[in-house]
Amino acid sequence: MKYTQSKDKLLSLIREGGKLDTISQVKLAALLSFPSMMAQLVHIMMQYIDASMVGSLGAHASASIGLVSTTIWLFGSLCSAVSVGFYVQVAHKVGANDLVGARQVLRQSFLACILFSLILCGIGISIHSYLPHWLGGNKEICRDASLYFMFFSLCLPFSMLNSLCSGMLRCSGNMHIPSILNVGMCLLDILFNWLLIFPTRTYGSITIPGAGLGVAGAVLGTAIAYAICSGLMCYFTVVRSKELSLRQDSGTFIPQLSTMRESIRIAVPIAVEHVILCGAQIVSTLIVAPLGTVAIAANSFGITVEALCYMPGYGISDAATTLVGQSLGAGRRLLARSLGRITLGMGIGMMTLMAVVMYTTSPALMTLMTPDTDVQQLTVQILRIEAFAEPMFAASIVCYGIFVGARDTLIPCTMNLTSIWLVRIVLAATLASTMGLRGVWIAMAVELCFRGIIFLIRFRSSSWLNKASQKPSKKSLE
């Protein structure tokens, strides 16, 4: 209760033109960032436990998931991109104290987002049996990879609903409910995976039932957890939210032209970025696939473990989107820039700390995640390469959240794509032939440092502030 009152009081100062000194800005950024960071960290722990459960089945099981992971990321990120187009509008309207308009956008977003997710679901189901072969997987892993991707595709409508509603709540200033529900989803995922992945087994006198579905059980457990969490997230958004509850007034759920036009302007660059970026990730997968099952499994584990570092950055990025979006919605450019600097510093500091943790604990983590010593050793090597790039990776993540809050998506997306295709892919293709998977991750580390530098340059230029519509107001006087 005290947390909610303090956070709501500080957010109201943004909307009402009140004075926010530096200490208050830092406090507000921390209050919004902390719940999201905790949820992200718990989500990472869920991934670790999932990976450990699947890893106990052997390197082939881990490789089957790693093979389709980039395509899964594409489909999930497209859902996220579409939801961003709507919830950024809500952040600006809440900042301008136009709560009726915010609820109008919320209503219209539901139909558009669910229809989009159903289209993606249909595409995923239609290609699931072909995808592992297209990605160069061998016979030993293609069947499990295909099943995993099919069940993931069926889960997409729930994933979309969860992304949309959690984004709406965050942009209204409610960070703790999405965080609590996502933590709950992680715990449910672990429970369902435990029951679905392994067969019935006995520990002493205790018999634990199990479905013995292996890799398919991992994605089914996640799908059930998503379904439960997305339903609760929707309830807290449309019924319980003080700002967004749809019971307060009425309106149409049919998307209107003005709402869709603004959503497309925000979301299309992000969606195009994700498509082209996933193309780069798939090319990376094609570069890694010929290196063998151990390299594929190590690459998959490396991506999972690295999330220990960057997910706190994404939590702070969520807070930055809310703070900058509401500040600019209230016409307060100076405050938006100041809050951007504060969240940027927090992100770099937190991810640097997490990089140190990853560097020192990666051997112990890999011992827990897989019994295969070759996979353990290779994963530790690539993670220690990546640790040195995390501070600049943090800069790009948080800057991106700042720019999204300012409705500035086209140029940042172009920067991301240019960096990945011209730096990472070219270097990875060059180094893989002589250095194997280590060369691929060296290329990634170099590219992340380059990307962070160019994002910092854009943030410093302030050109991103000009992308948000401005209105003359006494609120803009700091």
C-alpha positions, 0 to 999 in steps of 0.5 A: 500500500505504501509503495502504491501511494508513493508511486501514484503521488509522484506520477500525479506530479507528472500529469499535474505539472508538479515539481519533481526534483532529482531525488524524486525522479530517482525515487520514481524511476526506482519505484517503477523499475524494481517490480518489473526487474524482479519479474524479469529476474524471476522469469529468467529463473523460470527459463533456467529451471526449464532449461535444466529440466530439458537439459537433463534429457540430454544434449539432443533435447536442448538442441531441438529447442535451440534450433527453433528458438529464433523463430519463436522469438520472431513470433513472440516479438511481433505480438509484442510490437503490435501491442506496443503500438497501442499501449504507448498511446495509452501512456501519452493519454494518461500523461495528458490526463485524458483517461477517457481517451486511454480507455478508448484506445484500450477497447479498440486494441483488443480486437486488433491484437487478438485477430493478429495473434490468430493469424500468426497462430495459423501460420505457425501451425502450417509451417511447424513440420517444415521449420526444423528442416529449413533451419538445417536441423538433423533427424535426431532433433527435428521431431521434437523441435517441430512439436515444440514449435506447434504447441508454442504457436497454439499459445500465441493468443494468450501470449498476445493478451498477456503482452497487451494487458501488462503493457497497458497496466505498466503505461498507466503507472501500475508496475506491481500487478504485471510483475506479481502475475508474471512471477505467478506465471513463472511458478506455474510454468515450473509446476506444470513442466515438472508434471509434464516433462518427466514420467511418473517417478518415486522418491522414497515413499512419495510417488510424483505423477508425470506425463513423460512428454519430454520436450513437448511437455516443456512447451505445454507447461508454459502454454497452460501457465500463459493461459492462466496468467493472461486471463488474470492480467485481462481482469486486472486491466479491464475491471480493477484498474483505476485508470483503465477499467472499462466499467467506467464508461462505454465505447466501441471495440471496433478499431477506429482509423485514428487509433489504428493510424497511430498504432501503425506508425509506432508498431510497423517499424518495430515489427519490420525490425523484428522480422529482419532481426529474426532473419539475422538470428536465423542466419546466425542459427544457420551459422551455428547449426553446422558446428554440431549438436554440442555447439547448438546446445551450448548456444541455446544455453548461452542465450538462456543464461545471458538473460540473467544480465539483460532482463533487468535492463528490459525491466528498467526499459519498461519503466523508461517507456512509461516515464518518458511517455507520460512526461511527453504526454503532459508536455514536459520535455525537460522532465522526459530527458531527465528521467531518460538519463536517470533510467539509462544510468540505472540500466547500465549500472545494473547490467554491469553488476549482473555481468560480473555475477554471470562471469563468476557463477557461469561454471556453477550454473552450467553444472546445474543446467546440463550433465554434458561436460562438453556443453558446460565448458563451451557455454562458460567460454562464450558467456565470459566473452559476452560479459564484457559487452553487457554495459553497452548492451544495457545502453541500447536496451534502455535507450530503446525504451526511452525512444519508444516512450517518445514514439520514436521507433523508425530510426532506432529500429534502423540502427538496430538492423544496421548494427546486427546485419553489417557488424554481427552477421558479417563478423560471425560468418567470418569468425565461425569457420576458424573459431567455431561458436566462440567466434560467433559470440565474439562477433555478438559482443563486438556488435553489442558494444557498437550498438550501445555507442550509437544509441548513446549518441542519439540519446545525447542529440535529443532529436528523439524528443521531436518525434512526440507530439507536443502541446504548449502547456504550463506543465512544460515549465519545470 
